[in-house]
């Protein structure tokens, strides 16, 4: 089943769209998330590395050095490594200057990154990107998302998750959370009739009957075979048949 089931058979396009639209409403959380990502050391290293390579490539490939130094132009055609060996002072000097420039400008670059991501990327652009991603993956089988991860990896993740749950459910945070939910539920619905509660949760007669029609016949057959059905009926009718009124009528 895992090999054959497609992603869109588990979550529909409509459900995915609703999730994206709701996520896009959380602009404050999104901006805070962007800030946190940009503040990560690895992001600064990524930006620094890209800028460093881009600037050096521009300098060497645009022949900015060779314009003022005779003979360098022809060597540049043989590659940057040749220039570095033939004129090490030139190469190392340029690279050190670039590194210094990036280090001195890094705070400004990161700040501009924040402004760009927060101000230039619209909700519509993000939504379009998300839907493009959906179109690319919706017809892929679930097994494709597991590539590179075997059954052992999967079972180990499950074990880690289960161990976390066993510890998490004993924390004060979780205990306080579920006690708050239970208290609130009974504070709101404790004095209401069951039909009001069911209506508020959109539990209609039809929704209740549908699964009953599926499971009740099998359950009744099982109850009949093991004697539970007879016991239930006797318990239900016992008070009636043992009442004095019925006894007098039967006599």
PyMOL commands that set and color helices and strands:
alter all, ss='L'
color gray80, all
select helices_A, chain A and resi 7-9+13-25+27-39+41-61+72-76+80-86+88-119+123-137+142-146+151-168+172-189+194-200+205-225+228-242+244-250
alter helices_A, ss='H'
color red, helices_A
deselect
rebuild
show_as cartoon
